Amino acid sequence: MNVKVDERGYYGKFGGAFIPEMLYPNIEELRENYEAITADEAFKTQFDQLLKDFVGRPTPLYLAERLSEKYGVKLYLKREDLCHTGAHKINNTIGQILLAQRLGKQKIIAETGAGQHGVATATVCALMGVECIIYMGALDMERQRPNVERMRILGAEVRAAESGSKTLKDATNEAMRHWINHPTDTHYIIGSVVGPHPYPEMVARFQSVISAEMKEQLLEKEGKTNPDYVIACVGGGSNAAGAFYHYYEENAVQLVAVEAAGLGNHTGKSAATTTLGKPGVLHGSKTLLMQTPDGQVTEPYSISAGLDYPGIGPVHAHLHDTGRATFYSVTDEEAMKAGIELSRMEGIIPAIETAHAFAALKQMSFQPEQIAIINLSGRGDKDLETYIKWGKY
């Protein structure tokens, strides 16, 4: 099945670049230059070298034997939690800081929800000696305090978004406003496969190293490149896009995306976009959005700061629309229990975002000879306070 983006930035009926006139020069500069820059051999060499020596790639593909026995499937974990900074986000920020340098930008802005993208952005800005401003929802700053302090230690300025629900959507709004007012010297490092074209495809391409490694590692371990399932959590969806990227055309591989149902999909406290959403435009692209009947974006909710976004990336909207991916949603309680189960059975405390992917195992049925890979997108250090408050372990 074709999941390629077209020249206008669309995946099927989703995508595009819906932007104010003042942002047009920024987006056009990116669109006209990013493919040539990222195809340049010097860029690729520097990107690969930093992924290897700074990030610590390739990340392991680990056979989780106890969970495999419990769920009746050969379950591998792609260990993105072992990346420098603790999550997959660093793959994309390395790519974008190199791109920004080649575009002559002296300043970087970014948005962050759980704080992992903010930390990854602050990290690469420190590495390259670039000024960095991170926008973060005031509520997320409270529940992800360790990541806020990590960003500050790395030299970034963290600005609170006080509007709306004071979460990721609002941080993104503030970052977009900043970029409109500083178009010439600033590059906006978007952290997920959202925003106007070319961001969704660009971020997915930088994250595609995940599935490229999966194929090589599975060939070494199992004698074949394709598992039966690839499973990942989805908010905006960059870790899922990276895990799915090299399997889009492999129709025998079932792609499984797991969204946050919060307190339940019928409680008004959920972030399960594919269940509750309909087509609309947010942050520069047409995608599936949670919204009121008259088109106002509704406030999402999840215990995980990285999944409470009211939409999904346009590539995931397309995967849902065409049936290429299967979407599940799991509640806060189910995710927290799955995080504890992974901790107890495999000795890995996951980010709460990632725990949602593991919770989907209870909704799925497998054959013993099948192989599933879960993208273990982040580690749980940042979420210890949330685990402690939840307390059921």
Contacts in CASP RR format, 6 or more apart in sequence:
PFRMAT RR
TARGET T0000
AUTHOR 0000-0000-0000
METHOD contacts of the structure
MODEL  1
MNVKVDERGYYGKFGGAFIPEMLYPNIEELRENYEAITADEAFKTQFDQL
LKDFVGRPTPLYLAERLSEKYGVKLYLKREDLCHTGAHKINNTIGQILLA
QRLGKQKIIAETGAGQHGVATATVCALMGVECIIYMGALDMERQRPNVER
MRILGAEVRAAESGSKTLKDATNEAMRHWINHPTDTHYIIGSVVGPHPYP
EMVARFQSVISAEMKEQLLEKEGKTNPDYVIACVGGGSNAAGAFYHYYEE
NAVQLVAVEAAGLGNHTGKSAATTTLGKPGVLHGSKTLLMQTPDGQVTEP
YSISAGLDYPGIGPVHAHLHDTGRATFYSVTDEEAMKAGIELSRMEGIIP
AIETAHAFAALKQMSFQPEQIAIINLSGRGDKDLETYIKWGKY
1 248 0 8 1.000
1 249 0 8 1.000
1 251 0 8 1.000
1 322 0 8 1.000
1 324 0 8 1.000
2 249 0 8 1.000
3 11 0 8 1.000
3 248 0 8 1.000
3 249 0 8 1.000
3 315 0 8 1.000
3 318 0 8 1.000
3 319 0 8 1.000
3 324 0 8 1.000
4 11 0 8 1.000
5 11 0 8 1.000
5 197 0 8 1.000
5 200 0 8 1.000
5 201 0 8 1.000
5 315 0 8 1.000
6 12 0 8 1.000
8 16 0 8 1.000
8 17 0 8 1.000
8 197 0 8 1.000
9 15 0 8 1.000
9 16 0 8 1.000
9 17 0 8 1.000
9 197 0 8 1.000
9 198 0 8 1.000
9 200 0 8 1.000
9 201 0 8 1.000
10 16 0 8 1.000
10 197 0 8 1.000
10 314 0 8 1.000
11 200 0 8 1.000
11 314 0 8 1.000
11 315 0 8 1.000
11 317 0 8 1.000
11 318 0 8 1.000
12 318 0 8 1.000
12 321 0 8 1.000
12 322 0 8 1.000
13 279 0 8 1.000
13 286 0 8 1.000
13 318 0 8 1.000
13 321 0 8 1.000
14 279 0 8 1.000
14 285 0 8 1.000
14 286 0 8 1.000
14 287 0 8 1.000
14 288 0 8 1.000
14 313 0 8 1.000
14 314 0 8 1.000
14 315 0 8 1.000
14 317 0 8 1.000
14 318 0 8 1.000
14 321 0 8 1.000
15 197 0 8 1.000
15 200 0 8 1.000
15 285 0 8 1.000
15 286 0 8 1.000
15 287 0 8 1.000
15 314 0 8 1.000
15 317 0 8 1.000
16 196 0 8 1.000
16 197 0 8 1.000
16 284 0 8 1.000
16 285 0 8 1.000
16 286 0 8 1.000
16 314 0 8 1.000
17 27 0 8 1.000
17 31 0 8 1.000
17 196 0 8 1.000
17 197 0 8 1.000
17 284 0 8 1.000
17 285 0 8 1.000
18 196 0 8 1.000
18 281 0 8 1.000
18 284 0 8 1.000
18 285 0 8 1.000
18 286 0 8 1.000
19 27 0 8 1.000
19 196 0 8 1.000
19 284 0 8 1.000
20 180 0 8 1.000
22 180 0 8 1.000
22 183 0 8 1.000
23 176 0 8 1.000
23 179 0 8 1.000
23 180 0 8 1.000
23 183 0 8 1.000
23 196 0 8 1.000
25 183 0 8 1.000
26 179 0 8 1.000
26 183 0 8 1.000
26 188 0 8 1.000
27 196 0 8 1.000
27 197 0 8 1.000
27 198 0 8 1.000
29 103 0 8 1.000
30 103 0 8 1.000
30 198 0 8 1.000
30 199 0 8 1.000
30 202 0 8 1.000
31 197 0 8 1.000
31 198 0 8 1.000
33 102 0 8 1.000
33 103 0 8 1.000
34 99 0 8 1.000
34 198 0 8 1.000
34 202 0 8 1.000
35 198 0 8 1.000
37 43 0 8 1.000
37 99 0 8 1.000
37 102 0 8 1.000
37 103 0 8 1.000
38 44 0 8 1.000
38 47 0 8 1.000
38 95 0 8 1.000
38 99 0 8 1.000
38 202 0 8 1.000
38 205 0 8 1.000
43 98 0 8 1.000
43 99 0 8 1.000
43 102 0 8 1.000
46 98 0 8 1.000
47 94 0 8 1.000
47 95 0 8 1.000
47 98 0 8 1.000
50 94 0 8 1.000
50 98 0 8 1.000
51 57 0 8 1.000
51 91 0 8 1.000
51 94 0 8 1.000
51 209 0 8 1.000
54 84 0 8 1.000
54 94 0 8 1.000
54 127 0 8 1.000
55 83 0 8 1.000
55 84 0 8 1.000
55 90 0 8 1.000
55 91 0 8 1.000
55 94 0 8 1.000
56 82 0 8 1.000
56 83 0 8 1.000
56 84 0 8 1.000
57 83 0 8 1.000
57 91 0 8 1.000
57 209 0 8 1.000
57 213 0 8 1.000
58 213 0 8 1.000
58 216 0 8 1.000
58 217 0 8 1.000
59 78 0 8 1.000
59 79 0 8 1.000
59 80 0 8 1.000
59 82 0 8 1.000
59 83 0 8 1.000
59 210 0 8 1.000
59 213 0 8 1.000
60 79 0 8 1.000
60 82 0 8 1.000
60 217 0 8 1.000
61 76 0 8 1.000
61 77 0 8 1.000
61 78 0 8 1.000
61 79 0 8 1.000
61 213 0 8 1.000
61 214 0 8 1.000
61 217 0 8 1.000
61 218 0 8 1.000
61 221 0 8 1.000
61 373 0 8 1.000
62 76 0 8 1.000
62 77 0 8 1.000
62 79 0 8 1.000
63 74 0 8 1.000
63 75 0 8 1.000
63 76 0 8 1.000
63 221 0 8 1.000
64 75 0 8 1.000
64 76 0 8 1.000
64 77 0 8 1.000
64 345 0 8 1.000
64 346 0 8 1.000
66 345 0 8 1.000
66 346 0 8 1.000
67 75 0 8 1.000
67 341 0 8 1.000
67 342 0 8 1.000
67 345 0 8 1.000
67 346 0 8 1.000
67 361 0 8 1.000
68 74 0 8 1.000
68 75 0 8 1.000
70 345 0 8 1.000
71 361 0 8 1.000
71 364 0 8 1.000
71 366 0 8 1.000
72 366 0 8 1.000
72 368 0 8 1.000
73 228 0 8 1.000
73 229 0 8 1.000
73 366 0 8 1.000
73 367 0 8 1.000
73 368 0 8 1.000
73 370 0 8 1.000
73 371 0 8 1.000
73 372 0 8 1.000
74 222 0 8 1.000
74 368 0 8 1.000
74 369 0 8 1.000
74 370 0 8 1.000
74 371 0 8 1.000
74 372 0 8 1.000
75 361 0 8 1.000
75 372 0 8 1.000
75 373 0 8 1.000
75 374 0 8 1.000
76 218 0 8 1.000
76 221 0 8 1.000
76 227 0 8 1.000
76 371 0 8 1.000
76 372 0 8 1.000
76 373 0 8 1.000
76 374 0 8 1.000
77 346 0 8 1.000
77 348 0 8 1.000
77 373 0 8 1.000
77 374 0 8 1.000
77 376 0 8 1.000
78 210 0 8 1.000
78 213 0 8 1.000
78 214 0 8 1.000
78 243 0 8 1.000
78 373 0 8 1.000
78 374 0 8 1.000
78 375 0 8 1.000
78 376 0 8 1.000
79 376 0 8 1.000
80 86 0 8 1.000
80 87 0 8 1.000
80 88 0 8 1.000
80 210 0 8 1.000
80 239 0 8 1.000
80 375 0 8 1.000
80 376 0 8 1.000
80 377 0 8 1.000
80 378 0 8 1.000
81 87 0 8 1.000
81 348 0 8 1.000
81 350 0 8 1.000
81 351 0 8 1.000
81 354 0 8 1.000
81 376 0 8 1.000
81 377 0 8 1.000
81 378 0 8 1.000
81 379 0 8 1.000
81 380 0 8 1.000
82 379 0 8 1.000
83 90 0 8 1.000
83 91 0 8 1.000
83 378 0 8 1.000
84 90 0 8 1.000
84 123 0 8 1.000
85 116 0 8 1.000
85 119 0 8 1.000
85 120 0 8 1.000
85 123 0 8 1.000
86 116 0 8 1.000
86 378 0 8 1.000
86 379 0 8 1.000
86 381 0 8 1.000
87 116 0 8 1.000
87 120 0 8 1.000
87 239 0 8 1.000
87 351 0 8 1.000
87 377 0 8 1.000
87 378 0 8 1.000
87 379 0 8 1.000
88 207 0 8 1.000
88 210 0 8 1.000
88 238 0 8 1.000
88 239 0 8 1.000
88 242 0 8 1.000
88 375 0 8 1.000
88 377 0 8 1.000
88 378 0 8 1.000
89 116 0 8 1.000
89 117 0 8 1.000
89 118 0 8 1.000
89 119 0 8 1.000
89 120 0 8 1.000
89 121 0 8 1.000
89 191 0 8 1.000
89 238 0 8 1.000
90 120 0 8 1.000
90 123 0 8 1.000
90 124 0 8 1.000
91 206 0 8 1.000
91 207 0 8 1.000
91 209 0 8 1.000
91 210 0 8 1.000
92 117 0 8 1.000
92 120 0 8 1.000
92 189 0 8 1.000
92 191 0 8 1.000
92 203 0 8 1.000
92 206 0 8 1.000
92 207 0 8 1.000
92 238 0 8 1.000
93 110 0 8 1.000
93 117 0 8 1.000
93 120 0 8 1.000
93 121 0 8 1.000
93 123 0 8 1.000
93 124 0 8 1.000
93 189 0 8 1.000
93 191 0 8 1.000
94 124 0 8 1.000
94 206 0 8 1.000
95 206 0 8 1.000
96 124 0 8 1.000
96 187 0 8 1.000
96 189 0 8 1.000
96 202 0 8 1.000
96 206 0 8 1.000
97 108 0 8 1.000
97 124 0 8 1.000
97 125 0 8 1.000
97 127 0 8 1.000
97 128 0 8 1.000
97 130 0 8 1.000
97 189 0 8 1.000
99 187 0 8 1.000
99 202 0 8 1.000
100 108 0 8 1.000
100 130 0 8 1.000
100 187 0 8 1.000
100 189 0 8 1.000
101 128 0 8 1.000
101 130 0 8 1.000
103 187 0 8 1.000
105 185 0 8 1.000
105 186 0 8 1.000
105 187 0 8 1.000
106 130 0 8 1.000
106 131 0 8 1.000
106 185 0 8 1.000
106 186 0 8 1.000
107 130 0 8 1.000
107 131 0 8 1.000
107 132 0 8 1.000
107 133 0 8 1.000
107 182 0 8 1.000
107 185 0 8 1.000
107 186 0 8 1.000
107 187 0 8 1.000
108 121 0 8 1.000
108 125 0 8 1.000
108 130 0 8 1.000
108 131 0 8 1.000
108 132 0 8 1.000
108 133 0 8 1.000
108 186 0 8 1.000
108 187 0 8 1.000
108 188 0 8 1.000
108 189 0 8 1.000
109 132 0 8 1.000
109 133 0 8 1.000
109 134 0 8 1.000
109 135 0 8 1.000
109 175 0 8 1.000
109 178 0 8 1.000
109 179 0 8 1.000
109 182 0 8 1.000
109 186 0 8 1.000
109 187 0 8 1.000
109 188 0 8 1.000
109 189 0 8 1.000
110 117 0 8 1.000
110 118 0 8 1.000
110 121 0 8 1.000
110 132 0 8 1.000
110 133 0 8 1.000
110 134 0 8 1.000
110 135 0 8 1.000
110 175 0 8 1.000
110 188 0 8 1.000
110 189 0 8 1.000
110 190 0 8 1.000
110 191 0 8 1.000
111 117 0 8 1.000
111 134 0 8 1.000
111 135 0 8 1.000
111 136 0 8 1.000
111 168 0 8 1.000
111 171 0 8 1.000
111 172 0 8 1.000
111 174 0 8 1.000
111 175 0 8 1.000
111 190 0 8 1.000
111 191 0 8 1.000
112 118 0 8 1.000
112 119 0 8 1.000
112 121 0 8 1.000
112 134 0 8 1.000
112 135 0 8 1.000
112 136 0 8 1.000
112 140 0 8 1.000
112 147 0 8 1.000
112 168 0 8 1.000
112 171 0 8 1.000
112 191 0 8 1.000
113 136 0 8 1.000
113 137 0 8 1.000
113 140 0 8 1.000
113 144 0 8 1.000
113 167 0 8 1.000
113 168 0 8 1.000
113 171 0 8 1.000
113 305 0 8 1.000
113 306 0 8 1.000
114 140 0 8 1.000
114 144 0 8 1.000
114 147 0 8 1.000
114 304 0 8 1.000
114 305 0 8 1.000
114 306 0 8 1.000
114 351 0 8 1.000
114 353 0 8 1.000
114 382 0 8 1.000
115 136 0 8 1.000
115 140 0 8 1.000
115 144 0 8 1.000
115 147 0 8 1.000
115 148 0 8 1.000
115 151 0 8 1.000
115 305 0 8 1.000
115 306 0 8 1.000
115 382 0 8 1.000
116 147 0 8 1.000
116 306 0 8 1.000
116 351 0 8 1.000
116 378 0 8 1.000
116 382 0 8 1.000
117 189 0 8 1.000
117 191 0 8 1.000
117 192 0 8 1.000
118 134 0 8 1.000
118 136 0 8 1.000
118 147 0 8 1.000
118 151 0 8 1.000
118 156 0 8 1.000
119 147 0 8 1.000
119 150 0 8 1.000
119 151 0 8 1.000
119 154 0 8 1.000
121 132 0 8 1.000
121 134 0 8 1.000
121 156 0 8 1.000
121 189 0 8 1.000
121 191 0 8 1.000
122 132 0 8 1.000
122 134 0 8 1.000
122 150 0 8 1.000
122 151 0 8 1.000
122 154 0 8 1.000
122 155 0 8 1.000
122 156 0 8 1.000
123 154 0 8 1.000
124 130 0 8 1.000
125 131 0 8 1.000
125 132 0 8 1.000
125 154 0 8 1.000
125 155 0 8 1.000
125 156 0 8 1.000
126 132 0 8 1.000
126 154 0 8 1.000
126 155 0 8 1.000
126 156 0 8 1.000
132 154 0 8 1.000
132 155 0 8 1.000
132 156 0 8 1.000
132 157 0 8 1.000
133 156 0 8 1.000
133 157 0 8 1.000
133 159 0 8 1.000
133 178 0 8 1.000
134 151 0 8 1.000
134 156 0 8 1.000
134 157 0 8 1.000
134 158 0 8 1.000
134 159 0 8 1.000
135 159 0 8 1.000
135 161 0 8 1.000
135 171 0 8 1.000
135 172 0 8 1.000
135 174 0 8 1.000
135 175 0 8 1.000
135 178 0 8 1.000
136 144 0 8 1.000
136 148 0 8 1.000
136 158 0 8 1.000
136 159 0 8 1.000
136 160 0 8 1.000
136 161 0 8 1.000
136 171 0 8 1.000
137 160 0 8 1.000
137 161 0 8 1.000
137 162 0 8 1.000
137 166 0 8 1.000
137 167 0 8 1.000
137 168 0 8 1.000
137 170 0 8 1.000
137 171 0 8 1.000
138 160 0 8 1.000
138 161 0 8 1.000
138 162 0 8 1.000
138 166 0 8 1.000
139 165 0 8 1.000
139 166 0 8 1.000
139 167 0 8 1.000
140 166 0 8 1.000
140 167 0 8 1.000
140 168 0 8 1.000
140 171 0 8 1.000
140 305 0 8 1.000
141 148 0 8 1.000
141 158 0 8 1.000
141 160 0 8 1.000
143 305 0 8 1.000
143 385 0 8 1.000
143 386 0 8 1.000
144 305 0 8 1.000
144 382 0 8 1.000
145 385 0 8 1.000
146 381 0 8 1.000
146 382 0 8 1.000
146 384 0 8 1.000
146 385 0 8 1.000
147 382 0 8 1.000
148 158 0 8 1.000
151 158 0 8 1.000
152 158 0 8 1.000
159 174 0 8 1.000
160 166 0 8 1.000
161 170 0 8 1.000
161 171 0 8 1.000
161 173 0 8 1.000
161 174 0 8 1.000
162 170 0 8 1.000
163 170 0 8 1.000
163 173 0 8 1.000
163 174 0 8 1.000
164 170 0 8 1.000
164 299 0 8 1.000
165 299 0 8 1.000
165 300 0 8 1.000
165 308 0 8 1.000
167 299 0 8 1.000
167 300 0 8 1.000
167 305 0 8 1.000
167 308 0 8 1.000
167 309 0 8 1.000
168 305 0 8 1.000
168 306 0 8 1.000
168 308 0 8 1.000
168 309 0 8 1.000
169 282 0 8 1.000
169 297 0 8 1.000
169 299 0 8 1.000
169 300 0 8 1.000
169 309 0 8 1.000
169 310 0 8 1.000
172 194 0 8 1.000
172 283 0 8 1.000
173 283 0 8 1.000
175 188 0 8 1.000
176 188 0 8 1.000
176 283 0 8 1.000
178 186 0 8 1.000
178 188 0 8 1.000
179 186 0 8 1.000
179 188 0 8 1.000
190 199 0 8 1.000
190 203 0 8 1.000
191 203 0 8 1.000
191 238 0 8 1.000
192 203 0 8 1.000
192 235 0 8 1.000
192 236 0 8 1.000
192 237 0 8 1.000
192 238 0 8 1.000
192 309 0 8 1.000
192 313 0 8 1.000
193 199 0 8 1.000
193 200 0 8 1.000
193 201 0 8 1.000
193 203 0 8 1.000
193 204 0 8 1.000
193 207 0 8 1.000
193 236 0 8 1.000
193 237 0 8 1.000
193 238 0 8 1.000
193 241 0 8 1.000
193 313 0 8 1.000
193 314 0 8 1.000
193 315 0 8 1.000
193 316 0 8 1.000
194 200 0 8 1.000
194 236 0 8 1.000
194 237 0 8 1.000
194 282 0 8 1.000
194 283 0 8 1.000
194 285 0 8 1.000
194 287 0 8 1.000
194 309 0 8 1.000
194 311 0 8 1.000
194 312 0 8 1.000
194 313 0 8 1.000
194 314 0 8 1.000
195 283 0 8 1.000
195 284 0 8 1.000
195 285 0 8 1.000
195 313 0 8 1.000
196 283 0 8 1.000
196 284 0 8 1.000
196 285 0 8 1.000
197 285 0 8 1.000
200 241 0 8 1.000
200 285 0 8 1.000
200 313 0 8 1.000
200 314 0 8 1.000
200 315 0 8 1.000
201 315 0 8 1.000
203 238 0 8 1.000
203 241 0 8 1.000
204 238 0 8 1.000
204 241 0 8 1.000
204 242 0 8 1.000
204 245 0 8 1.000
204 315 0 8 1.000
205 245 0 8 1.000
207 238 0 8 1.000
207 239 0 8 1.000
207 241 0 8 1.000
207 242 0 8 1.000
207 245 0 8 1.000
208 241 0 8 1.000
208 242 0 8 1.000
208 245 0 8 1.000
208 246 0 8 1.000
209 242 0 8 1.000
210 239 0 8 1.000
210 242 0 8 1.000
210 243 0 8 1.000
210 245 0 8 1.000
210 375 0 8 1.000
211 230 0 8 1.000
211 242 0 8 1.000
211 243 0 8 1.000
211 244 0 8 1.000
211 245 0 8 1.000
211 246 0 8 1.000
211 247 0 8 1.000
212 245 0 8 1.000
212 246 0 8 1.000
214 227 0 8 1.000
214 230 0 8 1.000
214 243 0 8 1.000
214 246 0 8 1.000
214 373 0 8 1.000
215 225 0 8 1.000
215 226 0 8 1.000
215 246 0 8 1.000
216 225 0 8 1.000
218 224 0 8 1.000
218 225 0 8 1.000
218 226 0 8 1.000
218 227 0 8 1.000
218 371 0 8 1.000
218 373 0 8 1.000
219 225 0 8 1.000
222 371 0 8 1.000
226 247 0 8 1.000
226 250 0 8 1.000
226 252 0 8 1.000
226 253 0 8 1.000
227 253 0 8 1.000
227 370 0 8 1.000
227 371 0 8 1.000
227 372 0 8 1.000
227 373 0 8 1.000
228 252 0 8 1.000
228 253 0 8 1.000
228 254 0 8 1.000
228 366 0 8 1.000
228 370 0 8 1.000
228 371 0 8 1.000
228 372 0 8 1.000
229 253 0 8 1.000
229 254 0 8 1.000
229 255 0 8 1.000
229 256 0 8 1.000
229 364 0 8 1.000
229 366 0 8 1.000
229 370 0 8 1.000
229 371 0 8 1.000
229 372 0 8 1.000
229 373 0 8 1.000
230 243 0 8 1.000
230 244 0 8 1.000
230 247 0 8 1.000
230 253 0 8 1.000
230 254 0 8 1.000
230 255 0 8 1.000
230 256 0 8 1.000
230 372 0 8 1.000
230 373 0 8 1.000
230 375 0 8 1.000
231 256 0 8 1.000
231 258 0 8 1.000
231 357 0 8 1.000
231 360 0 8 1.000
231 361 0 8 1.000
231 372 0 8 1.000
231 373 0 8 1.000
231 374 0 8 1.000
231 375 0 8 1.000
232 239 0 8 1.000
232 240 0 8 1.000
232 243 0 8 1.000
232 244 0 8 1.000
232 256 0 8 1.000
232 257 0 8 1.000
232 258 0 8 1.000
232 357 0 8 1.000
232 374 0 8 1.000
232 375 0 8 1.000
232 377 0 8 1.000
233 239 0 8 1.000
233 240 0 8 1.000
233 257 0 8 1.000
233 258 0 8 1.000
233 259 0 8 1.000
233 260 0 8 1.000
233 307 0 8 1.000
233 353 0 8 1.000
233 354 0 8 1.000
233 356 0 8 1.000
233 357 0 8 1.000
233 375 0 8 1.000
233 377 0 8 1.000
234 240 0 8 1.000
234 257 0 8 1.000
234 258 0 8 1.000
234 259 0 8 1.000
234 307 0 8 1.000
234 312 0 8 1.000
234 316 0 8 1.000
234 327 0 8 1.000
235 259 0 8 1.000
235 260 0 8 1.000
235 271 0 8 1.000
235 273 0 8 1.000
235 306 0 8 1.000
235 307 0 8 1.000
235 309 0 8 1.000
235 311 0 8 1.000
235 312 0 8 1.000
235 353 0 8 1.000
236 309 0 8 1.000
236 311 0 8 1.000
236 312 0 8 1.000
236 313 0 8 1.000
236 316 0 8 1.000
237 257 0 8 1.000
237 312 0 8 1.000
237 313 0 8 1.000
237 316 0 8 1.000
239 375 0 8 1.000
239 377 0 8 1.000
240 257 0 8 1.000
240 316 0 8 1.000
240 375 0 8 1.000
241 313 0 8 1.000
241 315 0 8 1.000
241 316 0 8 1.000
242 375 0 8 1.000
243 373 0 8 1.000
243 375 0 8 1.000
244 255 0 8 1.000
244 319 0 8 1.000
244 325 0 8 1.000
247 253 0 8 1.000
247 255 0 8 1.000
248 255 0 8 1.000
248 324 0 8 1.000
254 326 0 8 1.000
255 319 0 8 1.000
255 324 0 8 1.000
255 325 0 8 1.000
255 326 0 8 1.000
256 325 0 8 1.000
256 326 0 8 1.000
256 327 0 8 1.000
256 328 0 8 1.000
256 360 0 8 1.000
256 364 0 8 1.000
257 274 0 8 1.000
257 316 0 8 1.000
257 319 0 8 1.000
257 320 0 8 1.000
257 325 0 8 1.000
257 326 0 8 1.000
257 327 0 8 1.000
257 328 0 8 1.000
258 327 0 8 1.000
258 328 0 8 1.000
258 329 0 8 1.000
258 330 0 8 1.000
258 356 0 8 1.000
258 357 0 8 1.000
258 359 0 8 1.000
258 360 0 8 1.000
259 271 0 8 1.000
259 272 0 8 1.000
259 273 0 8 1.000
259 274 0 8 1.000
259 275 0 8 1.000
259 307 0 8 1.000
259 312 0 8 1.000
259 327 0 8 1.000
259 328 0 8 1.000
259 329 0 8 1.000
259 330 0 8 1.000
259 356 0 8 1.000
260 270 0 8 1.000
260 271 0 8 1.000
260 272 0 8 1.000
260 300 0 8 1.000
260 302 0 8 1.000
260 303 0 8 1.000
260 304 0 8 1.000
260 307 0 8 1.000
260 308 0 8 1.000
260 329 0 8 1.000
260 330 0 8 1.000
260 332 0 8 1.000
260 335 0 8 1.000
260 356 0 8 1.000
261 270 0 8 1.000
261 271 0 8 1.000
261 272 0 8 1.000
261 275 0 8 1.000
261 329 0 8 1.000
261 330 0 8 1.000
261 331 0 8 1.000
261 332 0 8 1.000
261 334 0 8 1.000
262 269 0 8 1.000
262 270 0 8 1.000
262 271 0 8 1.000
262 272 0 8 1.000
262 301 0 8 1.000
262 302 0 8 1.000
262 303 0 8 1.000
262 331 0 8 1.000
262 332 0 8 1.000
263 269 0 8 1.000
263 270 0 8 1.000
263 301 0 8 1.000
263 331 0 8 1.000
263 332 0 8 1.000
264 270 0 8 1.000
264 331 0 8 1.000
265 272 0 8 1.000
265 275 0 8 1.000
265 276 0 8 1.000
265 329 0 8 1.000
268 301 0 8 1.000
269 301 0 8 1.000
270 276 0 8 1.000
270 300 0 8 1.000
270 301 0 8 1.000
270 302 0 8 1.000
270 329 0 8 1.000
271 290 0 8 1.000
271 300 0 8 1.000
271 301 0 8 1.000
271 302 0 8 1.000
271 307 0 8 1.000
271 308 0 8 1.000
271 309 0 8 1.000
271 310 0 8 1.000
272 329 0 8 1.000
273 288 0 8 1.000
273 289 0 8 1.000
273 290 0 8 1.000
273 300 0 8 1.000
273 309 0 8 1.000
273 310 0 8 1.000
273 311 0 8 1.000
273 312 0 8 1.000
274 288 0 8 1.000
274 312 0 8 1.000
274 316 0 8 1.000
274 317 0 8 1.000
274 320 0 8 1.000
274 327 0 8 1.000
274 329 0 8 1.000
275 327 0 8 1.000
275 329 0 8 1.000
276 290 0 8 1.000
277 288 0 8 1.000
277 289 0 8 1.000
277 290 0 8 1.000
277 291 0 8 1.000
277 311 0 8 1.000
278 288 0 8 1.000
278 289 0 8 1.000
278 291 0 8 1.000
279 286 0 8 1.000
279 287 0 8 1.000
279 288 0 8 1.000
279 289 0 8 1.000
279 317 0 8 1.000
280 286 0 8 1.000
280 287 0 8 1.000
280 288 0 8 1.000
280 289 0 8 1.000
280 291 0 8 1.000
280 295 0 8 1.000
281 287 0 8 1.000
281 289 0 8 1.000
282 289 0 8 1.000
282 297 0 8 1.000
282 310 0 8 1.000
282 311 0 8 1.000
285 313 0 8 1.000
285 314 0 8 1.000
286 314 0 8 1.000
287 311 0 8 1.000
287 312 0 8 1.000
287 313 0 8 1.000
287 314 0 8 1.000
287 316 0 8 1.000
287 317 0 8 1.000
288 311 0 8 1.000
288 312 0 8 1.000
288 317 0 8 1.000
288 320 0 8 1.000
289 297 0 8 1.000
289 310 0 8 1.000
289 311 0 8 1.000
290 297 0 8 1.000
290 298 0 8 1.000
290 300 0 8 1.000
290 310 0 8 1.000
290 311 0 8 1.000
291 297 0 8 1.000
291 298 0 8 1.000
291 310 0 8 1.000
292 298 0 8 1.000
297 310 0 8 1.000
298 310 0 8 1.000
299 310 0 8 1.000
300 308 0 8 1.000
300 309 0 8 1.000
300 310 0 8 1.000
300 311 0 8 1.000
301 308 0 8 1.000
302 308 0 8 1.000
302 332 0 8 1.000
303 332 0 8 1.000
303 335 0 8 1.000
303 336 0 8 1.000
303 352 0 8 1.000
303 386 0 8 1.000
303 390 0 8 1.000
304 335 0 8 1.000
304 351 0 8 1.000
304 352 0 8 1.000
304 353 0 8 1.000
304 355 0 8 1.000
304 356 0 8 1.000
304 383 0 8 1.000
306 353 0 8 1.000
307 353 0 8 1.000
307 356 0 8 1.000
312 320 0 8 1.000
316 325 0 8 1.000
318 324 0 8 1.000
319 325 0 8 1.000
320 327 0 8 1.000
328 360 0 8 1.000
328 363 0 8 1.000
328 364 0 8 1.000
330 338 0 8 1.000
330 356 0 8 1.000
330 359 0 8 1.000
330 360 0 8 1.000
330 363 0 8 1.000
334 356 0 8 1.000
334 359 0 8 1.000
334 362 0 8 1.000
335 352 0 8 1.000
335 355 0 8 1.000
335 356 0 8 1.000
335 358 0 8 1.000
335 359 0 8 1.000
336 352 0 8 1.000
336 355 0 8 1.000
336 387 0 8 1.000
336 390 0 8 1.000
336 392 0 8 1.000
337 359 0 8 1.000
337 392 0 8 1.000
338 355 0 8 1.000
338 356 0 8 1.000
338 358 0 8 1.000
338 359 0 8 1.000
338 361 0 8 1.000
338 362 0 8 1.000
339 349 0 8 1.000
339 350 0 8 1.000
339 352 0 8 1.000
339 355 0 8 1.000
339 358 0 8 1.000
339 359 0 8 1.000
340 387 0 8 1.000
340 392 0 8 1.000
340 393 0 8 1.000
341 358 0 8 1.000
342 348 0 8 1.000
342 349 0 8 1.000
342 350 0 8 1.000
342 355 0 8 1.000
342 358 0 8 1.000
343 349 0 8 1.000
343 350 0 8 1.000
343 393 0 8 1.000
348 376 0 8 1.000
348 379 0 8 1.000
349 379 0 8 1.000
349 380 0 8 1.000
349 381 0 8 1.000
349 387 0 8 1.000
350 358 0 8 1.000
350 376 0 8 1.000
350 378 0 8 1.000
350 379 0 8 1.000
350 380 0 8 1.000
351 377 0 8 1.000
351 378 0 8 1.000
351 379 0 8 1.000
351 380 0 8 1.000
351 382 0 8 1.000
351 383 0 8 1.000
352 380 0 8 1.000
352 383 0 8 1.000
352 386 0 8 1.000
352 387 0 8 1.000
353 377 0 8 1.000
353 378 0 8 1.000
354 375 0 8 1.000
354 376 0 8 1.000
354 377 0 8 1.000
354 378 0 8 1.000
354 380 0 8 1.000
357 374 0 8 1.000
357 375 0 8 1.000
357 376 0 8 1.000
357 377 0 8 1.000
358 374 0 8 1.000
366 372 0 8 1.000
380 387 0 8 1.000
387 393 0 8 1.000
END
